[in-house]
Amino acid sequence: MYRRANAHTITKILSSPTSKSYSDPSVPGAGYSQTGQVPQAWSQGYSTQPQQPYTGGYVHGTTTVVVTQPQLAVTQMFRECPVHCICPHCRAEVQTATHYVTGTLAWVLCFVIFIVGGVCCCFIPFCMDSAKDVVHTCPSCRQQIGRYNRM
């Protein structure tokens, strides 16, 4: 990739004048003199006064910062056991009353047992509390507070 130069070429390059200036914009380095002087474009158009510091486009002044804490949303997990909570209807602090109702799991088990074991055994899930859903009610106002769905 490198071309070997003989002594005549090296002397010719070194003896060429270096005070050449370019003014043609299509020539690389146009507008720059090669005599070690500062280019003319550098000395034009700049003021000698110090510039204002950059403020990001904002006007300095007093700033009020308001910090708000996120609200904590507590969700009560209703399972099979009664829970201690505040009733959303009557605002009383109560221990919930629970009762069992037939849910999706009981019906699915009924269908599966009917397919596998026949008609006589398919009603067993309706007799088991562990296959039913649990409903939590307020003992004060008798309103439903929550429900535990098994499926």
N, C-alpha and C positions, 0 to 999 in steps of 0.2 A: 504494500500500500504506500510505502514511503518511496519517494523518488530520490535517487542518488544525485547529488549535485556536485559538480566539479568546482574547482577553486575559482574559475572565471565567473560562474553564476553567483557564488557567494560574494565576491567582490563587487559585482554589478549591483546586487541587492543592497549592500552596505553603502555603496557610494551614491545611491539615488537620493535626490533631495527630499527632506522630510518636512519642508515648510509648505507643502501642498495643502490647499484648502478646497473643500468640496462645497458646492452650492447646488448641485443637481439633486433633487429629492429622491430620484430613483437610485442614486449611488449610496451604498451603505455608509453611514457616518456623515450624511449631508449636513452642512451647516456647522461643522466642527472643524476647527483648524488643528493641524497636527504639529503645531509649534510649541505646544505646552500652554497655550493661552486658554482662558476661560471662554467657553462658547458664548456666543452673543445672546442666545435665547435664555441663558441662565441669569444674565444681568438685567433683563428687561421684564417689566411687569410685576416686580416684587417690591413691596414697600419695606422700609427699614423700621417701621413701628412694630412693637411686639403685638402679637395677636391675642384676642380674648380667649380665655380657656373655654374648652368645649363643655357645655352644660347639658347636653343631650336633648336640647329643645325644651327643657323645663325651666320655669321661672323659680328662682330660689325664694323661699318664704317659709312660713310655718306650716308644718304638716301634722295633721291629727291622725293617729293610728288607733283604730278600734279593733280590739282583739276579742273575738267571741269564741266561747268553748262549744264544741259540738254537743248536741243533745244526745243523751244516752237513752236508747230505746231498749227497754227490757221486755223480752218476750217470755212468757211463762210456758214452760214445757209441761203439758198435761200428759200423764201416763195412767197407769191403773190405780195408783194410790191417790187419796185426796191431797190437795195442796193448800198451803196457806197463802192467801192473796187478798187484794182489794177488789171488790166487785165493781166493774165498770158501770153498772146500772144504778146501784143504790149507794155507792162509795163507802160501803161498810167493809171492815177488815174481817174476813171470814175464813173458815176451813171449808173447802168445797164438799158438797155431797155428791157421790158418784152412783150411777146406775148403768146397767148394761143394755145395749140395743143391738139388734141384728144388723150386721154390716156386710161389706163386700166379701171379706174373708170367709164368713160363714156360708155364703152362697157359693163361692168358688169351691170350698171343701165339699159341700153338698153335691155339686155337679161331678166332681172327681170321684167321690165315693159311689155315686150312682153309676158311673161308667165302669168302675173297677168292681164294685161289690154288690151292686143290685139295689133294689128299691128299699128293702127293709133297713139297711144301715145308713142311708143317705141323710137321715134327719138328725143324726147324732151331733153335728156341729151346732145346731140350734139349741142344744141342751148344755153346751159348754160355754162358760164365761170367758175362757181363754180364746175363743174364736169370735167373740163379739166385740163391738166398739164400746168405749167407755165415754159417757157423757158427764161433764162436771157442771153442777148447778149451784147457785147461791142459796144457802138455807134461809136467808132473810127474805129475799124478794122472789125466790123460785125461778129466776131467769137463768138461761144457759150461759155459762161463762166460757167453757171450752169443750173440746171433743178430741179424744184420742182414737184415731182411725188405725186399725191394725193393718190395713192394706191400702 
